[in-house]
Amino acid sequence: MNHIISTESIYNDQAENWLRSEKILLSDYTARPIVLQELGSVTGQHLLDIGCGEGYVSRMILDAGAASVFGVDSSSEMISQAKSVAAELGLHKAIYEVSDAVTFNRYPRTQFDQVIAIFLFNYLTVKEMTQVMTNVKSLLSPNGIFIFTVPHPCLPFMRNQSPPFYFKFGDKNYFEGVDVTFEGRIWRRDGITVPVRCVHKTFTHYFEALQSAGFKKMPSIRELAVTEEHLTLDPEFFGPLKGYPLHLLFKVQANG
């Protein structure tokens, strides 16, 4: 029987390869800048970052004028790095805590202006994801915004196991693979790779989970991919992904 390594162990072991102060990972180019665009002005806002990792995005949010950012992640090593960098930079408005996103309930505020979950739900089952979304709905201010990104559910079935991003779907198809963990890897531009995983879901599951969580309005959705700007910057690195749907970004309002 194959031993399944916990997500916490994966990120504890790889924490140093995630620590960065500038773009280096593939999704630092193809996903995270779009999250920041969709957040819009964060001046004076209080944000919740679920699955915050080592704090790369939360630091940029604070630099953009947020009043505070509270980050939660299950990896103790990632949170340790987030705290260390925040202290080094004097970012006293950043608070980080180690915890499971599904069960965590010790929030420093009763409401947040915006909540982000960047590549969190690809580590959770449909049931776990729905619970987190329900928690998010209860924590958002009446006019609050929830933004999350996930790997595009079609990507594992469209690409071979080759750089700079892939998931192994084994003998499953798009519908059979629901809640099955697909192991994968994603590359940094310096050639270092880090393991990632995707607990597969279909498009339908994301919509159903949002509805079950109490969100009434339709989310806006962006399919994220390599752009011409990326190809001009580094054709060798980004070229193999040209034309593939890499990620999904969902943005949904709390009210309505």
C-alpha positions as CSV (number, residue, x, y, z in Angstrom):
1,M,0.0,0.0,0.0
2,N,1.4,3.4,-0.9
3,H,1.9,5.8,1.9
4,I,0.2,9.1,1.3
5,I,2.3,12.0,2.5
6,S,0.3,14.7,4.2
7,T,0.0,18.1,2.6
8,E,1.5,19.6,5.8
9,S,4.6,17.4,5.4
10,I,5.0,18.4,1.7
11,Y,5.0,22.1,2.5
12,N,7.0,21.8,5.7
13,D,9.7,20.0,3.6
14,Q,9.5,22.4,0.7
15,A,9.1,25.7,2.6
16,E,12.4,27.1,1.6
17,N,11.6,26.7,-2.1
18,W,8.4,28.7,-1.7
19,L,10.0,31.6,0.2
20,R,10.4,34.5,-2.2
21,S,10.3,38.3,-2.4
22,E,9.6,38.6,-6.1
23,K,8.1,36.5,-8.9
24,I,9.8,33.2,-9.5
25,L,7.2,30.4,-9.4
26,L,5.1,29.9,-12.6
27,S,1.9,30.9,-10.8
28,D,3.5,34.1,-9.5
29,Y,3.2,35.2,-13.1
30,T,0.1,33.5,-14.3
31,A,-2.3,33.7,-11.3
32,R,-1.2,35.8,-8.3
33,P,-1.0,39.2,-10.2
34,I,-4.5,38.6,-11.4
35,V,-5.7,38.1,-7.8
36,L,-4.2,41.4,-6.8
37,Q,-5.9,43.1,-9.8
38,E,-9.3,41.6,-8.8
39,L,-8.9,42.8,-5.2
40,G,-8.7,46.4,-6.4
41,S,-8.0,49.0,-3.8
42,V,-7.3,47.5,-0.4
43,T,-6.5,50.8,1.3
44,G,-7.8,50.6,4.9
45,Q,-9.3,47.2,4.4
46,H,-9.0,44.1,6.6
47,L,-8.3,40.9,4.7
48,L,-8.2,37.2,5.4
49,D,-5.8,35.0,3.5
50,I,-6.7,31.3,3.9
51,G,-3.9,29.0,2.9
52,C,-1.5,31.9,3.0
53,G,1.7,29.9,2.7
54,E,4.8,31.9,3.5
55,G,3.0,35.2,3.1
56,Y,4.1,36.3,-0.3
57,V,0.7,37.7,-1.4
58,S,-0.3,39.1,2.1
59,R,2.9,41.1,2.1
60,M,2.0,42.7,-1.3
61,I,-1.5,43.4,0.1
62,L,-0.1,45.2,3.0
63,D,2.3,47.1,0.7
64,A,-0.8,48.2,-1.2
65,G,-2.3,49.9,1.9
66,A,-4.4,47.2,3.7
67,A,-5.1,47.9,7.4
68,S,-4.4,44.3,8.3
69,V,-4.0,40.8,6.9
70,F,-4.7,37.6,8.9
71,G,-3.2,34.5,7.4
72,V,-3.9,30.8,8.1
73,D,-2.0,27.8,6.8
74,S,-1.6,24.2,7.9
75,S,2.1,24.2,7.4
76,S,4.1,25.2,10.5
77,E,7.2,25.9,8.5
78,M,5.4,28.1,6.0
79,I,3.8,30.1,8.8
80,S,7.2,30.3,10.6
81,Q,8.7,31.9,7.4
82,A,5.7,34.2,7.1
83,K,6.2,35.5,10.6
84,S,9.9,35.8,10.3
85,V,9.8,37.9,7.1
86,A,6.9,40.0,8.4
87,A,9.0,40.8,11.6
88,E,12.1,41.5,9.5
89,L,10.2,43.9,7.3
90,G,8.3,45.5,10.2
91,L,4.9,44.4,8.9
92,H,3.1,44.6,12.3
93,K,-0.3,44.5,10.6
94,A,0.3,40.9,9.5
95,I,-0.8,38.1,11.8
96,Y,-0.3,34.4,10.9
97,E,-1.5,31.3,12.6
98,V,-1.0,27.6,12.0
99,S,-4.3,25.7,11.6
100,D,-6.5,23.6,9.4
101,A,-8.6,25.9,7.3
102,V,-11.6,23.6,7.6
103,T,-11.8,23.7,11.4
104,F,-10.2,27.0,12.3
105,N,-12.4,29.4,14.3
106,R,-10.1,31.7,16.2
107,Y,-10.3,34.7,13.9
108,P,-9.2,38.1,15.3
109,R,-12.2,39.8,13.7
110,T,-15.9,39.0,13.2
111,Q,-15.8,40.4,9.7
112,F,-13.3,40.9,6.9
113,D,-13.6,43.2,3.8
114,Q,-12.1,40.7,1.5
115,V,-11.1,37.0,1.7
116,I,-8.7,35.2,-0.6
117,A,-7.9,31.5,-0.9
118,I,-5.1,31.1,-3.5
119,F,-4.7,27.5,-4.5
120,L,-6.3,26.2,-1.3
121,F,-9.2,24.2,-2.5
122,N,-7.1,21.9,-4.6
123,Y,-6.0,20.4,-1.3
124,L,-9.5,19.8,0.0
125,T,-12.3,17.4,-0.7
126,V,-15.6,18.8,-2.0
127,K,-17.1,18.5,1.5
128,E,-14.2,20.3,3.1
129,M,-14.2,23.0,0.4
130,T,-17.9,23.6,1.0
131,Q,-17.3,24.0,4.8
132,V,-14.6,26.5,4.2
133,M,-16.8,28.5,1.8
134,T,-19.5,28.5,4.4
135,N,-17.1,29.9,7.0
136,V,-16.0,32.5,4.5
137,K,-19.6,33.6,3.9
138,S,-20.1,34.1,7.6
139,L,-16.9,36.2,8.0
140,L,-17.4,38.6,5.0
141,S,-18.8,42.1,5.6
142,P,-22.1,42.7,3.8
143,N,-20.3,44.2,0.8
144,G,-17.3,41.8,1.1
145,I,-15.6,40.0,-1.7
146,F,-14.3,36.4,-1.8
147,I,-11.6,35.5,-4.4
148,F,-10.1,32.1,-4.9
149,T,-8.0,30.4,-7.4
150,V,-7.7,26.7,-8.3
151,P,-6.0,24.7,-11.0
152,H,-8.1,24.5,-14.1
153,P,-10.1,21.2,-13.7
154,C,-9.4,20.3,-17.4
155,L,-5.6,20.8,-17.2
156,P,-4.6,17.4,-15.8
157,F,-6.3,15.6,-18.7
158,M,-4.8,17.9,-21.4
159,R,-1.1,17.9,-20.6
160,N,1.6,15.2,-20.5
161,Q,3.8,14.9,-17.4
162,S,6.3,17.6,-18.5
163,P,7.6,21.0,-17.3
164,P,6.7,23.5,-16.1
165,F,3.3,22.3,-14.7
166,Y,1.3,19.1,-14.6
167,F,-0.8,16.8,-12.6
168,K,-0.9,13.0,-12.9
169,F,-4.5,11.8,-13.2
170,G,-3.7,8.0,-13.4
171,D,-6.6,5.9,-14.8
172,K,-9.3,8.5,-13.9
173,N,-11.3,10.6,-16.2
174,Y,-12.8,14.1,-15.6
175,F,-15.9,12.7,-13.9
176,E,-14.4,9.6,-12.2
177,G,-11.6,11.6,-10.6
178,V,-13.8,13.7,-8.2
179,D,-12.1,13.9,-4.7
180,V,-9.2,11.8,-6.0
181,T,-5.8,13.4,-5.3
182,F,-3.7,14.0,-8.4
183,E,0.0,14.6,-7.6
184,G,1.9,17.1,-9.7
185,R,4.8,19.5,-9.9
186,I,5.2,23.2,-10.7
187,W,8.4,24.9,-11.7
188,R,10.2,28.0,-10.7
189,R,12.0,30.0,-13.4
190,D,15.4,29.0,-11.9
191,G,14.7,25.3,-12.6
192,I,13.7,24.3,-9.1
193,T,10.5,22.3,-8.9
194,V,8.0,22.0,-6.0
195,P,5.4,19.3,-5.5
196,V,1.7,20.3,-5.7
197,R,-1.5,18.3,-5.6
198,C,-5.0,18.6,-6.8
199,V,-8.0,17.0,-5.2
200,H,-10.0,17.0,-8.4
201,K,-13.3,18.7,-8.8
202,T,-15.5,19.6,-11.8
203,F,-16.8,23.0,-12.6
204,T,-20.1,22.0,-11.2
205,H,-18.7,21.3,-7.8
206,Y,-17.4,24.9,-7.4
207,F,-20.8,26.4,-8.3
208,E,-22.6,24.0,-6.0
209,A,-20.3,24.6,-3.1
210,L,-20.7,28.4,-3.4
211,Q,-24.5,28.0,-3.5
212,S,-24.5,25.6,-0.5
213,A,-22.3,28.1,1.4
214,G,-25.0,30.8,1.0
215,F,-23.6,32.9,-1.8
216,K,-26.6,34.0,-3.9
217,K,-24.9,36.0,-6.7
218,M,-23.2,34.3,-9.7
219,P,-19.4,34.5,-9.4
220,S,-17.3,36.1,-12.1
221,I,-14.8,33.7,-13.5
222,R,-11.5,34.1,-15.3
223,E,-9.6,31.3,-17.0
224,L,-6.0,32.1,-16.5
225,A,-3.2,31.1,-19.0
226,V,0.1,32.1,-20.3
227,T,0.0,35.5,-22.1
228,E,2.0,37.0,-24.9
229,E,3.8,39.1,-22.3
230,H,4.9,35.9,-20.6
231,L,6.1,34.4,-23.8
232,T,8.1,37.5,-24.7
233,L,9.7,37.5,-21.2
234,D,10.8,33.9,-21.2
235,P,9.7,31.8,-24.3
236,E,11.6,28.8,-23.2
237,F,9.9,28.6,-19.8
238,F,6.4,29.7,-20.6
239,G,6.3,28.3,-24.2
240,P,5.3,24.7,-23.4
241,L,2.1,26.0,-21.7
242,K,0.9,28.2,-24.6
243,G,-2.8,27.6,-25.3
244,Y,-3.5,25.6,-22.1
245,P,-6.0,26.6,-19.4
246,L,-3.9,26.7,-16.3
247,H,-6.0,28.1,-13.5
248,L,-9.5,29.4,-12.6
249,L,-10.2,32.5,-10.6
250,F,-13.6,33.0,-8.9
251,K,-14.8,36.3,-7.5
252,V,-18.0,36.5,-5.7
253,Q,-19.8,39.1,-3.6
254,A,-21.2,38.3,-0.1
255,N,-24.4,40.3,-0.4
256,G,-27.4,39.6,-2.7
